[in-house]
Amino acid sequence: MSEILTQEEIDSLLQAVTKGELPQDSEPRPRPRRHQTVQVYDFHHQNRISKDQVRTLQMLHQTFSRAVSSSLSAYLRIVVEVQLTSVEQPTFGEFMVSLPSPSVSGIFEMPPLKGGALFDMDPRLVFPMIDRILGGAGRASIQVRELTEIERTLVVRLFRRLLGDLQQAWSQIGRFDIRLLKVETNPQFIQLTPPNDIALLVMFDVRMGEVSGMMSMCFPFPMLEPILSKLMAQRWLGSPGAGHAGGASPEMHGHLQSARLGLRAVLEPIHIPVERLNALQPGDIIPLPHVPLSSAGLAGGHDLPVTVEVAGHPRFVGRVGQRQRRRAVEITGVLDAPGGAHG
């Protein structure tokens, strides 16, 4: 509680103020400030995409990098490793200045999103990949230059394959019809958005044998703005319970339902002496022990047991028969484990 001054004390203070005799210690001292961390903010580099949305984009493009690794390895017939390195938010102008000349860039669109985005690959990667496509060894010593018409056609095919993987990865967010518009080698001719606009830059490290380089994608912020609400991590991962082990998103479930698997009906094995095996000639008949030989022709064999394999794995047991004058297999049981079945 503050002390109450008497009238004499008040008069004494007033006289001291008038004569300039007020003690210096009586002046109020500023309170010590607590330690505060000051964060520098650059108004030219506003992060308009939240950290949560950036994490979602990181997960999405990690899926893309794994798909591209498999796709390029199969297409080029060599092991290709693609790893996501960073997700940044520079201005579009800063990104364009960083591109070499000549560059190998693909401009693509993502309807229903408006505008275009940019897919760029290091020319030191592109030319060895073209060499692999044409049957070469993918040499790293190829000199970087302008693309010929044949090389441009091969790059278009390569980029369309990669954009197909990108569309598959982005299907976790929504339906996008990703299409390659053109391939450009001069960065000065690329005008997707004003240079001061913020862009999302996704960068990858690509390794193919002894060759390595960078691959990047640049999405202007105005293009992504309509779907930012869908990039929240909680919404992307699904509602409570969607992230449990064994769960799958509706998009993934739909793709799995439309996947094609190979089925094969395999007869039970039979054993014959090596001497007889060596004596087999075209036209010889091998009797099957499961049914009488007379019923093993095309018109019979209804009791012939088989194992039905799905993608090379035993999954069902059945028997051979006919349906509408076509050979068929009737499923009679499901294999729970190797060698076991139940009806």
C-alpha positions in Angstrom: 0.0 0.0 0.0 1.4 3.5 -0.9 2.3 5.9 1.9 0.0 9.0 2.4 2.0 12.3 2.6 1.1 15.0 5.1 0.5 18.6 4.2 3.9 19.7 5.4 5.6 17.0 3.3 3.7 18.1 0.3 4.7 21.8 0.8 8.3 20.7 1.2 8.3 18.9 -2.1 6.7 21.8 -3.9 9.4 24.2 -2.6 12.1 21.8 -3.6 10.7 21.6 -7.1 10.5 25.4 -7.3 14.1 25.8 -6.2 15.4 22.9 -8.3 16.6 21.0 -5.3 14.6 17.8 -6.0 17.0 14.8 -5.5 17.9 12.8 -8.6 17.1 9.5 -6.9 13.5 10.5 -6.6 13.0 10.3 -10.4 11.3 7.1 -11.4 13.6 4.5 -12.8 12.5 2.5 -15.9 11.6 -1.1 -15.2 14.1 -3.6 -16.5 12.8 -5.2 -19.7 12.6 -8.9 -20.0 14.7 -10.5 -22.6 12.8 -10.6 -25.9 13.6 -12.4 -29.1 13.3 -10.1 -32.1 12.5 -11.9 -35.4 13.5 -10.0 -38.5 10.6 -9.8 -41.0 11.2 -9.1 -44.6 8.2 -7.7 -46.3 9.6 -8.7 -49.7 9.6 -12.4 -48.7 6.2 -13.0 -47.0 5.6 -16.7 -46.2 2.0 -16.9 -47.3 1.9 -20.7 -46.9 1.8 -21.8 -43.3 4.2 -24.3 -41.8 1.4 -26.9 -41.5 0.6 -26.6 -45.2 4.3 -26.8 -46.0 4.5 -30.1 -44.1 1.6 -31.4 -46.1 3.3 -30.5 -49.3 6.5 -32.2 -48.1 4.6 -35.5 -47.4 2.9 -35.2 -50.8 6.1 -34.7 -52.7 7.9 -37.4 -50.8 5.3 -39.7 -52.2 6.0 -38.3 -55.6 9.8 -38.8 -55.3 9.3 -42.5 -54.5 7.0 -42.9 -57.5 9.5 -41.1 -59.8 12.4 -43.3 -58.5 10.5 -46.4 -59.6 9.2 -44.9 -62.8 12.5 -43.6 -64.1 14.4 -46.7 -63.0 12.0 -48.8 -65.2 12.0 -46.4 -68.1 15.7 -45.8 -68.3 16.7 -49.4 -67.2 19.1 -48.1 -64.6 18.7 -47.3 -60.8 17.5 -43.8 -60.3 17.3 -42.3 -56.8 15.1 -39.2 -56.3 15.0 -37.5 -52.8 13.1 -34.5 -51.7 15.6 -31.9 -50.4 13.5 -28.7 -49.6 10.2 -26.9 -49.8 10.8 -23.1 -50.0 8.9 -19.9 -50.7 11.0 -17.5 -52.8 9.6 -14.9 -55.2 9.0 -16.2 -58.7 11.6 -13.8 -60.0 14.3 -15.1 -57.6 13.6 -18.7 -58.9 13.8 -17.6 -62.5 17.2 -15.9 -61.9 18.6 -19.1 -60.5 17.8 -21.1 -63.7 20.7 -21.7 -66.1 20.6 -20.9 -69.7 20.0 -23.0 -71.6 17.6 -24.8 -69.2 15.2 -27.7 -69.7 11.9 -26.6 -68.3 8.4 -27.9 -68.8 5.4 -25.6 -68.3 2.3 -27.5 -67.2 -1.2 -26.8 -66.0 -3.4 -28.4 -63.3 -7.1 -27.9 -64.2 -9.3 -26.9 -62.4 -6.5 -24.7 -60.9 -5.9 -21.6 -62.9 -2.5 -20.6 -64.3 0.6 -22.7 -65.0 3.5 -24.1 -63.0 7.1 -25.0 -63.9 9.0 -28.3 -63.9 12.7 -27.9 -64.4 15.4 -30.5 -64.6 19.2 -29.9 -64.6 20.5 -30.2 -68.2 23.4 -32.3 -66.8 20.7 -34.9 -66.0 18.6 -34.5 -69.1 21.3 -35.3 -71.7 22.5 -38.6 -69.9 18.8 -39.6 -69.7 18.3 -39.0 -73.4 21.5 -41.1 -74.0 19.9 -43.9 -71.9 16.6 -43.7 -73.9 18.5 -44.0 -77.1 20.4 -47.1 -75.9 23.5 -45.5 -74.6 25.2 -45.8 -71.2 24.1 -42.4 -69.9 27.5 -40.8 -70.0 28.1 -37.8 -67.7 30.5 -36.1 -70.1 27.8 -35.0 -72.6 28.1 -31.2 -73.3 25.2 -29.1 -72.3 23.7 -27.3 -75.4 20.4 -26.5 -77.0 18.0 -29.5 -77.6 17.6 -30.8 -81.1 14.1 -31.6 -82.4 14.5 -35.3 -81.7 15.8 -34.6 -78.2 12.9 -32.2 -77.5 10.5 -34.9 -78.5 12.1 -37.4 -76.1 12.1 -34.8 -73.3 8.4 -34.2 -73.8 7.8 -38.0 -73.4 10.0 -38.0 -70.3 8.2 -35.0 -68.7 4.8 -36.4 -69.4 5.8 -39.6 -67.6 7.0 -37.6 -64.6 3.8 -35.4 -64.6 1.8 -38.6 -64.6 3.5 -39.5 -61.3 2.8 -36.0 -60.0 -0.9 -36.3 -60.8 -1.0 -39.6 -58.9 0.6 -38.0 -55.8 -1.7 -34.9 -56.0 -4.8 -37.2 -56.2 -4.5 -37.3 -52.4 -5.6 -33.7 -52.4 -8.1 -33.7 -55.2 -8.7 -34.4 -58.9 -6.3 -32.5 -61.2 -5.8 -33.0 -64.9 -2.1 -32.3 -65.1 -1.0 -31.6 -68.7 2.3 -30.6 -70.2 1.9 -27.4 -72.3 5.4 -27.0 -73.7 9.1 -27.4 -73.1 11.2 -24.2 -72.9 14.9 -23.8 -72.8 15.2 -20.0 -72.4 14.1 -18.8 -68.9 13.5 -15.3 -70.3 10.5 -16.5 -72.2 8.8 -18.0 -69.2 6.2 -15.6 -67.8 3.8 -17.4 -65.4 3.3 -14.7 -62.8 4.7 -11.3 -61.8 8.3 -11.6 -60.5 7.4 -10.3 -57.0 4.7 -12.9 -56.4 5.5 -15.6 -53.9 6.0 -19.1 -55.2 6.3 -22.6 -53.8 9.6 -24.2 -54.8 10.0 -27.9 -54.3 13.5 -29.3 -55.0 14.7 -32.8 -55.4 18.2 -34.4 -55.7 18.4 -36.9 -58.5 21.1 -39.6 -58.9 21.5 -41.9 -61.9 24.7 -43.9 -61.7 27.6 -41.5 -61.7 25.3 -38.6 -62.8 23.6 -36.3 -60.3 21.7 -33.0 -60.4 18.7 -31.1 -59.2 15.1 -31.3 -60.3 12.6 -28.6 -59.2 9.0 -27.6 -59.4 7.7 -24.1 -59.0 4.0 -23.3 -58.2 3.0 -19.7 -58.2 1.0 -18.7 -55.1 -2.1 -17.5 -57.0 -2.3 -21.0 -58.5 -2.3 -22.8 -55.1 -4.4 -20.2 -53.2 -7.8 -21.9 -53.9 -6.7 -25.2 -52.4 -4.7 -24.0 -49.4 -7.5 -25.1 -47.0 -7.1 -28.7 -48.3 -3.4 -28.6 -47.5 -3.9 -28.7 -43.7 -2.2 -31.8 -42.3 -5.1 -32.9 -40.2 -7.5 -32.7 -43.1 -5.1 -34.4 -45.5 -4.4 -37.3 -43.1 -8.2 -37.7 -42.7 -10.6 -37.6 -39.9 -9.9 -39.2 -36.4 -9.2 -42.9 -36.9 -8.1 -42.5 -40.6 -4.5 -42.6 -39.6 -4.7 -45.9 -37.8 -2.5 -48.7 -39.0 -4.1 -50.5 -42.0 -6.2 -47.5 -43.0 -6.3 -46.1 -46.5 -7.6 -42.9 -48.0 -10.7 -43.1 -50.3 -8.4 -42.1 -53.2 -6.0 -44.9 -52.5 -8.8 -47.3 -52.0 -10.2 -46.4 -55.3 -6.9 -46.9 -57.1 -6.5 -50.3 -55.4 -10.0 -51.4 -56.5 -9.1 -50.7 -60.2 -5.7 -52.4 -60.1 -5.3 -55.4 -62.3 -3.8 -58.6 -60.9 -2.7 -61.7 -62.8 -4.6 -65.0 -62.0 -3.2 -68.4 -62.8 -4.6 -71.9 -62.3 -1.8 -74.4 -61.5 -2.3 -78.1 -61.7 -1.1 -80.2 -58.8 2.5 -81.4 -59.4 3.2 -84.9 -60.7 6.4 -86.9 -60.5 8.0 -88.8 -63.4 11.4 -90.5 -63.6 14.3 -88.6 -65.1 14.7 -91.2 -67.7 11.2 -90.7 -69.0 11.6 -86.9 -68.8 14.7 -87.1 -71.1 12.7 -89.3 -73.5 9.8 -86.9 -74.0 9.1 -85.8 -77.6 6.6 -83.4 -79.1 3.2 -85.1 -79.3 3.8 -87.3 -76.2 1.0 -87.4 -73.6 1.6 -87.2 -69.9 -1.3 -88.8 -68.0 -2.6 -86.8 -65.0 -3.0 -88.9 -61.8 -6.0 -86.9 -60.5 -8.6 -88.2 -62.9 -8.8 -91.1 -65.4 -7.0 -90.4 -68.7 -10.1 -90.6 -70.7 -11.7 -87.6 -68.9 -8.6 -85.4 -69.1 -9.5 -84.0 -72.6 -11.0 -80.6 -73.3 -14.5 -81.7 -72.9 -14.0 -83.2 -69.5 -11.7 -82.7 -66.5 -14.4 -81.2 -64.3 -12.9 -82.8 -61.2 -9.3 -81.8 -61.9 -8.1 -79.9 -58.8 -6.0 -76.7 -59.2 -4.4 -74.0 -57.1 -5.3 -70.5 -58.1 -2.5 -68.0 -57.7 -3.0 -64.2 -57.5 0.1 -62.3 -58.6 2.2 -65.4 -58.1 0.9 -66.2 -54.6 -1.4 -69.2 -53.9 -4.7 -67.8 -52.7 -7.5 -70.2 -53.7 -8.2 -73.8 -54.5 -10.6 -74.9 -57.3 -11.4 -77.3 -60.0 -11.4 -77.1 -63.8 -14.6 -77.1 -65.7 -16.5 -75.5 -68.6 -18.9 -72.5 -68.7 -20.7 -71.4 -71.9 -18.3 -73.6 -74.0 -15.2 -71.9 -72.4 -12.8 -73.5 -70.0 -13.1 -72.1 -66.5 -12.1 -72.6 -62.9 -14.5 -72.9 -60.1 -13.3 -71.6 -56.7 -13.9 -74.2 -54.0 -11.9 -72.8 -51.1 -9.7 -70.0 -49.8 -6.1 -70.6 -48.7 -5.6 -69.2 -45.2 -1.9 -70.2 -45.1 0.5 -72.2 -47.3 -0.9 -75.6 -47.6 -4.2 -74.8 -45.7 -7.6 -74.1 -47.1 -11.2 -73.8 -46.0 -14.4 -73.9 -48.0 
